[in-house]
Amino acid sequence: MKELVEVIAKALVDNPDEVTVTETEKDGGILLELRVAQGDMGKVIGKQGRIARAIRSVLKAASTREDKKVSLDIVE
């Protein structure tokens, strides 16, 4: 899951070297925290959160295949 979010985020931003994803076990599921450069924050979130929502949808589909609960936080 971590690699999936990382690949998607790096494709969207101008500074792919500053993309980091941390994975934490939480409440019987997995919490992924995505950090990007300050200037790239808008590119990851998108207008009205559409890109962030799309990333979460892809992540949910992938996590369903592996029978895991995964959530994504985009952190400044």
N, CA, C and O atoms as a Tinker XYZ file with bonds, in Angstrom:
   304  protein
     1  N      0.817000   -1.191000    0.000000    73     2
     2  CA     0.000000    0.000000    0.000000    64     1     3
     3  C      0.865000    1.261000    0.000000    63     2     4     5
     4  O      0.594000    2.221000   -0.721000    81     3
     5  N      1.903000    1.232000    0.819000    73     3     6
     6  CA     2.795000    2.385000    0.930000    64     5     7
     7  C      3.401000    2.728000   -0.425000    63     6     8     9
     8  O      3.462000    3.897000   -0.807000    81     7
     9  N      3.844000    1.713000   -1.144000    73     7    10
    10  CA     4.471000    1.931000   -2.440000    64     9    11
    11  C      3.481000    2.489000   -3.453000    63    10    12    13
    12  O      3.840000    3.326000   -4.281000    81    11
    13  N      2.241000    2.028000   -3.388000    73    11    14
    14  CA     1.201000    2.506000   -4.299000    64    13    15
    15  C      0.982000    4.010000   -4.134000    63    14    16    17
    16  O      0.961000    4.746000   -5.121000    81    15
    17  N      0.820000    4.464000   -2.903000    73    15    18
    18  CA     0.612000    5.887000   -2.636000    64    17    19
    19  C      1.837000    6.685000   -3.062000    63    18    20    21
    20  O      1.715000    7.778000   -3.616000    81    19
    21  N      3.011000    6.135000   -2.802000    73    19    22
    22  CA     4.249000    6.820000   -3.154000    64    21    23
    23  C      4.366000    7.021000   -4.664000    63    22    24    25
    24  O      4.731000    8.107000   -5.114000    81    23
    25  N      4.065000    6.005000   -5.435000    73    23    26
    26  CA     4.149000    6.094000   -6.898000    64    25    27
    27  C      3.144000    7.112000   -7.438000    63    26    28    29
    28  O      3.480000    7.914000   -8.309000    81    27
    29  N      1.930000    7.082000   -6.932000    73    27    30
    30  CA     0.905000    8.022000   -7.390000    64    29    31
    31  C      1.307000    9.455000   -7.055000    63    30    32    33
    32  O      1.214000   10.339000   -7.906000    81    31
    33  N      1.755000    9.689000   -5.820000    73    31    34
    34  CA     2.122000   11.040000   -5.386000    64    33    35
    35  C      3.319000   11.574000   -6.175000    63    34    36    37
    36  O      3.332000   12.741000   -6.568000    81    35
    37  N      4.313000   10.733000   -6.405000    73    35    38
    38  CA     5.496000   11.182000   -7.147000    64    37    39
    39  C      5.153000   11.551000   -8.579000    63    38    40    41
    40  O      5.806000   12.415000   -9.163000    81    39
    41  N      4.150000   10.917000   -9.153000    73    39    42
    42  CA     3.728000   11.241000  -10.514000    64    41    43
    43  C      3.009000   12.588000  -10.580000    63    42    44    45
    44  O      2.975000   13.222000  -11.634000    81    43
    45  N      2.438000   13.024000   -9.465000    73    43    46
    46  CA     1.656000   14.255000   -9.451000    64    45    47
    47  C      2.464000   15.514000   -9.149000    63    46    48    49
    48  O      2.107000   16.594000   -9.619000    81    47
    49  N      3.530000   15.402000   -8.385000    73    47    50
    50  CA     4.216000   16.576000   -7.846000    64    49    51
    51  C      5.403000   17.020000   -8.703000    63    50    52    53
    52  O      5.866000   16.289000   -9.579000    81    51
    53  N      5.885000   18.242000   -8.427000    73    51    54
    54  CA     7.066000   18.770000   -9.109000    64    53    55
    55  C      8.355000   18.321000   -8.427000    63    54    56    57
    56  O      9.398000   18.229000   -9.074000    81    55
    57  N      8.291000   18.041000   -7.127000    73    55    58
    58  CA     9.468000   17.631000   -6.353000    64    57    59
    59  C      9.287000   16.203000   -5.837000    63    58    60    61
    60  O      8.977000   16.014000   -4.661000    81    59
    61  N      9.475000   15.204000   -6.687000    73    59    62
    62  CA     9.228000   13.823000   -6.241000    64    61    63
    63  C     10.193000   13.347000   -5.156000    63    62    64    65
    64  O      9.893000   12.392000   -4.439000    81    63
    65  N     11.352000   14.007000   -5.028000    73    63    66
    66  CA    12.310000   13.613000   -3.993000    64    65    67
    67  C     11.806000   13.918000   -2.588000    63    66    68    69
    68  O     12.264000   13.312000   -1.619000    81    67
    69  N     10.865000   14.854000   -2.472000    73    67    70
    70  CA    10.364000   15.256000   -1.158000    64    69    71
    71  C      9.098000   14.505000   -0.740000    63    70    72    73
    72  O      8.501000   14.828000    0.287000    81    71
    73  N      8.690000   13.523000   -1.510000    73    71    74
    74  CA     7.515000   12.719000   -1.165000    64    73    75
    75  C      7.932000   11.630000   -0.183000    63    74    76    77
    76  O      8.836000   10.842000   -0.461000    81    75
    77  N      7.265000   11.592000    0.967000    73    75    78
    78  CA     7.507000   10.516000    1.933000    64    77    79
    79  C      6.173000    9.955000    2.396000    63    78    80    81
    80  O      5.207000   10.694000    2.589000    81    79
    81  N      6.133000    8.657000    2.569000    73    79    82
    82  CA     4.941000    7.981000    3.059000    64    81    83
    83  C      5.352000    7.138000    4.258000    63    82    84    85
    84  O      6.257000    6.309000    4.161000    81    83
    85  N      4.678000    7.356000    5.399000    73    83    86
    86  CA     4.952000    6.551000    6.583000    64    85    87
    87  C      3.749000    5.661000    6.855000    63    86    88    89
    88  O      2.601000    6.081000    6.709000    81    87
    89  N      4.028000    4.440000    7.248000    73    87    90
    90  CA     2.988000    3.440000    7.483000    64    89    91
    91  C      2.963000    3.095000    8.966000    63    90    92    93
    92  O      3.996000    2.772000    9.552000    81    91
    93  N      1.764000    3.164000    9.576000    73    91    94
    94  CA     1.609000    2.902000   11.003000    64    93    95
    95  C      0.428000    1.975000   11.221000    63    94    96    97
    96  O     -0.625000    2.159000   10.611000    81    95
    97  N      0.590000    0.983000   12.082000    73    95    98
    98  CA    -0.533000    0.115000   12.483000    64    97    99
    99  C     -1.389000    0.882000   13.482000    63    98   100   101
   100  O     -0.872000    1.410000   14.467000    81    99
   101  N     -2.700000    0.946000   13.234000    73    99   102
   102  CA    -3.566000    1.716000   14.121000    64   101   103
   103  C     -4.971000    1.132000   14.101000    63   102   104   105
   104  O     -5.552000    0.947000   13.031000    81   103
   105  N     -5.514000    0.844000   15.260000    73   103   106
   106  CA    -6.902000    0.387000   15.418000    64   105   107
   107  C     -7.244000   -0.791000   14.502000    63   106   108   109
   108  O     -8.313000   -0.809000   13.892000    81   107
   109  N     -6.364000   -1.754000   14.405000    73   107   110
   110  CA    -6.633000   -2.923000   13.579000    64   109   111
   111  C     -6.513000   -2.662000   12.094000    63   110   112   113
   112  O     -6.884000   -3.515000   11.287000    81   111
   113  N     -6.010000   -1.514000   11.718000    73   111   114
   114  CA    -5.836000   -1.177000   10.310000    64   113   115
   115  C     -4.487000   -0.520000   10.092000    63   114   116   117
   116  O     -3.630000   -0.525000   10.976000    81   115
   117  N     -4.310000    0.037000    8.929000    73   115   118
   118  CA    -3.052000    0.683000    8.579000    64   117   119
   119  C     -3.325000    2.149000    8.273000    63   118   120   121
   120  O     -4.239000    2.477000    7.516000    81   119
   121  N     -2.523000    3.028000    8.870000    73   119   122
   122  CA    -2.614000    4.462000    8.610000    64   121   123
   123  C     -1.409000    4.868000    7.785000    63   122   124   125
   124  O     -0.268000    4.653000    8.195000    81   123
   125  N     -1.659000    5.455000    6.624000    73   123   126
   126  CA    -0.588000    5.962000    5.771000    64   125   127
   127  C     -0.601000    7.482000    5.856000    63   126   128   129
   128  O     -1.647000    8.112000    5.692000    81   127
   129  N      0.568000    8.070000    6.115000    73   127   130
   130  CA     0.698000    9.528000    6.168000    64   129   131
   131  C      1.559000    9.967000    4.991000    63   130   132   133
   132  O      2.706000    9.541000    4.851000    81   131
   133  N      0.997000   10.817000    4.155000    73   131   134
   134  CA     1.685000   11.317000    2.966000    64   133   135
   135  C      2.176000   12.730000    3.231000    63   134   136   137
   136  O      1.405000   13.606000    3.625000    81   135
   137  N      3.468000   12.941000    3.009000    73   135   138
   138  CA     4.055000   14.272000    3.157000    64   137   139
   139  C      4.680000   14.663000    1.814000    63   138   140   141
   140  O      5.407000   13.883000    1.199000    81   139
   141  N      4.377000   15.889000    1.376000    73   139   142
   142  CA     4.956000   16.423000    0.138000    64   141   143
   143  C      5.468000   17.826000    0.420000    63   142   144   145
   144  O      5.201000   18.387000    1.483000    81   143
   145  N      6.203000   18.395000   -0.530000    73   143   146
   146  CA     6.692000   19.764000   -0.393000    64   145   147
   147  C      5.504000   20.719000   -0.298000    63   146   148   149
   148  O      4.428000   20.448000   -0.830000    81   147
   149  N      5.717000   21.832000    0.383000    73   147   150
   150  CA     4.634000   22.802000    0.604000    64   149   151
   151  C      4.022000   23.269000   -0.721000    63   150   152   153
   152  O      2.804000   23.423000   -0.811000    81   151
   153  N      4.836000   23.494000   -1.735000    73   151   154
   154  CA     4.339000   23.956000   -3.028000    64   153   155
   155  C      3.555000   22.903000   -3.799000    63   154   156   157
   156  O      2.798000   23.235000   -4.711000    81   155
   157  N      3.732000   21.640000   -3.438000    73   155   158
   158  CA     3.057000   20.548000   -4.134000    64   157   159
   159  C      1.774000   20.101000   -3.442000    63   158   160   161
   160  O      1.080000   19.216000   -3.943000    81   159
   161  N      1.453000   20.695000   -2.311000    73   159   162
   162  CA     0.293000   20.278000   -1.534000    64   161   163
   163  C     -0.993000   20.379000   -2.360000    63   162   164   165
   164  O     -1.831000   19.478000   -2.318000    81   163
   165  N     -1.146000   21.458000   -3.098000    73   163   166
   166  CA    -2.342000   21.652000   -3.913000    64   165   167
   167  C     -2.475000   20.620000   -5.027000    63   166   168   169
   168  O     -3.585000   20.254000   -5.413000    81   167
   169  N     -1.354000   20.160000   -5.533000    73   167   170
   170  CA    -1.391000   19.166000   -6.606000    64   169   171
   171  C     -1.842000   17.808000   -6.107000    63   170   172   173
   172  O     -2.460000   17.042000   -6.847000    81   171
   173  N     -1.537000   17.510000   -4.863000    73   171   174
   174  CA    -1.929000   16.223000   -4.284000    64   173   175
   175  C     -3.386000   16.256000   -3.825000    63   174   176   177
   176  O     -4.090000   15.250000   -3.905000    81   175
   177  N     -3.833000   17.416000   -3.343000    73   175   178
   178  CA    -5.207000   17.538000   -2.858000    64   177   179
   179  C     -6.170000   17.793000   -4.015000    63   178   180   181
   180  O     -7.227000   17.167000   -4.080000    81   179
   181  N     -5.823000   18.701000   -4.926000    73   179   182
   182  CA    -6.667000   18.997000   -6.083000    64   181   183
   183  C     -7.808000   19.936000   -5.743000    63   182   184   185
   184  O     -8.049000   20.243000   -4.575000    81   183
   185  N     -8.499000   20.382000   -6.760000    73   183   186
   186  CA    -9.645000   21.275000   -6.554000    64   185   187
   187  C    -10.738000   20.540000   -5.810000    63   186   188   189
   188  O    -11.167000   19.460000   -6.215000    81   187
   189  N    -11.179000   21.130000   -4.729000    73   187   190
   190  CA   -12.238000   20.574000   -3.872000    64   189   191
   191  C    -11.909000   19.156000   -3.397000    63   190   192   193
   192  O    -12.813000   18.371000   -3.109000    81   191
   193  N    -10.608000   18.827000   -3.317000    73   191   194
   194  CA   -10.188000   17.531000   -2.792000    64   193   195
   195  C    -10.394000   16.358000   -3.733000    63   194   196   197
   196  O    -10.388000   15.206000   -3.299000    81   195
   197  N    -10.575000   16.636000   -5.008000    73   195   198
   198  CA   -10.886000   15.563000   -5.954000    64   197   199
   199  C     -9.738000   14.570000   -6.125000    63   198   200   201
   200  O     -9.967000   13.361000   -6.178000    81   199
   201  N     -8.512000   15.069000   -6.210000    73   199   202
   202  CA    -7.375000   14.157000   -6.410000    64   201   203
   203  C     -7.143000   13.326000   -5.158000    63   202   204   205
   204  O     -6.874000   12.128000   -5.245000    81   203
   205  N     -7.246000   13.964000   -3.987000    73   203   206
   206  CA    -7.094000   13.223000   -2.728000    64   205   207
   207  C     -8.159000   12.135000   -2.622000    63   206   208   209
   208  O     -7.872000   11.016000   -2.196000    81   207
   209  N     -9.376000   12.466000   -3.007000    73   207   210
   210  CA   -10.470000   11.489000   -2.970000    64   209   211
   211  C    -10.199000   10.332000   -3.934000    63   210   212   213
   212  O    -10.482000    9.176000   -3.622000    81   211
   213  N     -9.646000   10.656000   -5.110000    73   211   214
   214  CA    -9.334000    9.613000   -6.095000    64   213   215
   215  C     -8.221000    8.693000   -5.581000    63   214   216   217
   216  O     -8.283000    7.478000   -5.769000    81   215
   217  N     -7.211000    9.271000   -4.938000    73   215   218
   218  CA    -6.128000    8.456000   -4.372000    64   217   219
   219  C     -6.693000    7.525000   -3.306000    63   218   220   221
   220  O     -6.332000    6.349000   -3.251000    81   219
   221  N     -7.574000    8.044000   -2.466000    73   219   222
   222  CA    -8.189000    7.219000   -1.419000    64   221   223
   223  C     -9.051000    6.112000   -2.016000    63   222   224   225
   224  O     -9.104000    5.010000   -1.470000    81   223
   225  N     -9.727000    6.392000   -3.130000    73   223   226
   226  CA   -10.546000    5.359000   -3.789000    64   225   227
   227  C     -9.687000    4.230000   -4.331000    63   226   228   229
   228  O    -10.030000    3.057000   -4.180000    81   227
   229  N     -8.579000    4.575000   -4.958000    73   227   230
   230  CA    -7.660000    3.555000   -5.475000    64   229   231
   231  C     -7.089000    2.746000   -4.319000    63   230   232   233
   232  O     -6.968000    1.524000   -4.404000    81   231
   233  N     -6.740000    3.430000   -3.246000    73   231   234
   234  CA    -6.190000    2.766000   -2.068000    64   233   235
   235  C     -7.211000    1.827000   -1.435000    63   234   236   237
   236  O     -6.863000    0.736000   -0.983000    81   235
   237  N     -8.469000    2.254000   -1.404000    73   235   238
   238  CA    -9.521000    1.411000   -0.837000    64   237   239
   239  C     -9.727000    0.151000   -1.677000    63   238   240   241
   240  O     -9.916000   -0.939000   -1.136000    81   239
   241  N     -9.689000    0.304000   -2.993000    73   239   242
   242  CA    -9.840000   -0.855000   -3.872000    64   241   243
   243  C     -8.688000   -1.838000   -3.683000    63   242   244   245
   244  O     -8.900000   -3.050000   -3.646000    81   243
   245  N     -7.478000   -1.317000   -3.565000    73   243   246
   246  CA    -6.312000   -2.184000   -3.368000    64   245   247
   247  C     -6.350000   -2.860000   -2.003000    63   246   248   249
   248  O     -5.966000   -4.022000   -1.871000    81   247
   249  N     -6.815000   -2.130000   -0.981000    73   247   250
   250  CA    -6.854000   -2.708000    0.367000    64   249   251
   251  C     -7.962000   -3.757000    0.482000    63   250   252   253
   252  O     -7.835000   -4.702000    1.261000    81   251
   253  N     -9.030000   -3.603000   -0.271000    73   251   254
   254  CA   -10.108000   -4.592000   -0.269000    64   253   255
   255  C     -9.612000   -5.919000   -0.830000    63   254   256   257
   256  O     -9.994000   -6.986000   -0.349000    81   255
   257  N     -8.768000   -5.850000   -1.840000    73   255   258
   258  CA    -8.209000   -7.074000   -2.425000    64   257   259
   259  C     -7.356000   -7.826000   -1.414000    63   258   260   261
   260  O     -7.309000   -9.056000   -1.435000    81   259
   261  N     -6.682000   -7.098000   -0.528000    73   259   262
   262  CA    -5.825000   -7.726000    0.479000    64   261   263
   263  C     -6.531000   -7.901000    1.818000    63   262   264   265
   264  O     -5.923000   -8.352000    2.789000    81   263
   265  N     -7.804000   -7.548000    1.871000    73   263   266
   266  CA    -8.621000   -7.688000    3.071000    64   265   267
   267  C     -8.028000   -6.950000    4.273000    63   266   268   269
   268  O     -7.916000   -7.501000    5.368000    81   267
   269  N     -7.647000   -5.674000    4.039000    73   267   270
   270  CA    -7.101000   -4.828000    5.092000    64   269   271
   271  C     -7.840000   -3.503000    5.090000    63   270   272   273
   272  O     -8.384000   -3.087000    4.067000    81   271
   273  N     -7.858000   -2.843000    6.240000    73   271   274
   274  CA    -8.440000   -1.504000    6.326000    64   273   275
   275  C     -7.299000   -0.496000    6.300000    63   274   276   277
   276  O     -6.433000   -0.509000    7.174000    81   275
   277  N     -7.300000    0.374000    5.299000    73   275   278
   278  CA    -6.233000    1.342000    5.130000    64   277   279
   279  C     -6.838000    2.725000    5.036000    63   278   280   281
   280  O     -7.838000    2.929000    4.348000    81   279
   281  N     -6.219000    3.695000    5.743000    73   279   282
   282  CA    -6.656000    5.085000    5.634000    64   281   283
   283  C     -5.449000    5.955000    5.283000    63   282   284   285
   284  O     -4.310000    5.615000    5.603000    81   283
   285  N     -5.715000    7.076000    4.623000    73   283   286
   286  CA    -4.658000    7.966000    4.146000    64   285   287
   287  C     -4.857000    9.349000    4.731000    63   286   288   289
   288  O     -5.942000    9.923000    4.641000    81   287
   289  N     -3.793000    9.885000    5.336000    73   287   290
   290  CA    -3.777000   11.266000    5.809000    64   289   291
   291  C     -2.731000   12.018000    5.018000    63   290   292   293
   292  O     -1.610000   11.539000    4.847000    81   291
   293  N     -3.093000   13.200000    4.533000    73   291   294
   294  CA    -2.141000   14.056000    3.842000    64   293   295
   295  C     -1.708000   15.116000    4.847000    63   294   296   297
   296  O     -2.519000   15.934000    5.283000    81   295
   297  N     -0.440000   15.100000    5.210000    73   295   298
   298  CA     0.078000   15.914000    6.314000    64   297   299
   299  C      0.952000   17.016000    5.756000    63   298   300   301
   300  O      1.719000   16.798000    4.819000    81   299
   301  N      0.833000   18.225000    6.345000    73   299   302
   302  CA     1.701000   19.341000    5.947000    64   301   303
   303  C      3.041000   19.238000    6.604000    63   302   304
   304  O      3.903000   20.090000    6.387000    81   303
